[in-house]
Amino acid sequence: MKTAINLVAAFVIACAALSVNAATYYWKPGATQGLWTTLENWSTEGVDGADATATPGESDNLDKLSDFNIDLNQGDYKIVGWGSDAGAWEHRNWTISNGRLTITGETRTHSGNWNIETGGVLIFPSGSTFYPGVDVDSPMYVNINNGGSLSVLGTARFYRSIYTVASGGELTFQPTSIRTTSSKANEINNNGILNMPNGMILGQYDTTSGATLTLNQIAGELNLGASIDDTSASNPSAFRVVFSGGTVNVTGDVTFNVTSVALENSVTFNVTSGKTVDLTPVSFASGSSITKTGDGTIILPATAPTATISAGKLALSASTYDLAAVTFEAGSVIELTAMGGRVDSANSSIASATFAATIPATPGTAVLYSTDSTVLTKAKTDLDSSVPTG
């Protein structure tokens, strides 16, 4: 019993010590870069206060009223985030490089710039919150520059923020449900690597406003693991997706249920085997084109855009398809997924594809119609050869 009492007492004392030791740290160099590990760069008394006796720890907050430009000196550090006093977020700038910083608590900002530079890794883990651009007209710019990495794994909200991933930068956005508030414009602009393993579902926090969120896939890679949706019927916000370059790696079944989705240039969709990306809602600009790679399946609008199916499957449902602008490469598959589809227009490359059907059919029932005898002959030959004999 004595041991148990001592253990409880030790635990209480330890918790009290953690509470007492939690502090707010001020960054004395301001916008001038300094090392995290230099004690003279820190104070717990103010930006002009005495030098700190230790660097910030995982129970500590950083001052909301300071600019920060920190070289993490190849270290791995963890802090809570901002202090808890509401409204004192100000219009400040952050820059980190050369190490890892994890912020476990709540972080709200007004306008300014957050820059993650070469070697810098900033993580908002599960259980944290990151709300940039609160209650401002000028946006908060979150810049993931060449060699930098930002992971938002907890709760996120769009107020007035612009995320930009430069070539060589990487942004991981893991929350499934993202909420907007205020009638402001928000953007995610990708030129590097953007990971969205859970896709994104946009909800509305303030239902009286009309916020916008635009996802611009400009260059580099978008790794998309699930659908992108705006599912709230009463949501006055607008969610737009624009594909204008790079590669979209589809690793889950993906649909787009948003205000608008457009393809404005040449984009590659690389679809994992067994997965499907449905592009029927996409508006294709004049001169735009897609290249389909990977062993998975793509679904195109009935009036198909300029496309090259270099691998995997193109799925056709019961509609009239114009495939004149679609080029099929050897090994590609045209998959009939419903009875009564029609292909009246196709180019000679259709001979490189193989027709297949994933629908139950009875003898004498038409699964495909066409006024093009070449298409019918090709489809009949391929489908007949796939039916077991004997």
QUIJOQUI-V40853 format. One record per run of one state. SS is the DSSP state (2 for helix, 1 for strand, 0 for the rest). FROM is the first residue (numbers start at 1). LEN is the number of residues. If there is no record, write none. Layout:
ss->[SS SS]
from->[FROM FROM]
len->[LEN LEN]
This chain:
ss->[0 2 0 1 0 1 0 2 1 0 1 0 1 0 1 0 1 0 1 0 1 0 1 0 1 0 1 0 1 0 1 0 1 0 1 0 1 0 1 0 1 0 1 0 1 0 1 0 1 0 1 0 1 0 1 0 1 0 1 0 1 0 1 0 1 0 1 0 1 0 1 0 1 0 1 0 1 0 1 0 1 0 1 0 1 0 1 0 2 0 1 0 1 0 2 0]
from->[1 2 22 24 28 34 36 39 42 44 61 63 68 72 76 80 81 83 94 98 99 104 106 109 112 117 120 125 129 132 140 145 149 153 155 159 161 166 170 174 177 181 185 191 193 197 200 205 212 218 221 225 228 230 238 244 247 251 254 255 256 258 260 264 266 272 276 279 283 285 289 294 297 300 303 304 306 310 313 317 320 324 326 329 333 337 341 347 348 353 354 358 368 370 373 387]
len->[1 20 2 4 6 2 3 3 2 17 2 5 4 4 4 1 2 11 4 1 5 2 3 3 5 3 5 4 3 8 5 4 4 2 4 2 5 4 4 3 4 4 6 2 4 3 5 7 6 3 4 3 2 8 6 3 4 3 1 1 2 2 4 2 6 4 3 4 2 4 5 3 3 3 1 2 4 3 4 3 4 2 3 4 4 4 6 1 5 1 4 10 2 3 14 4]
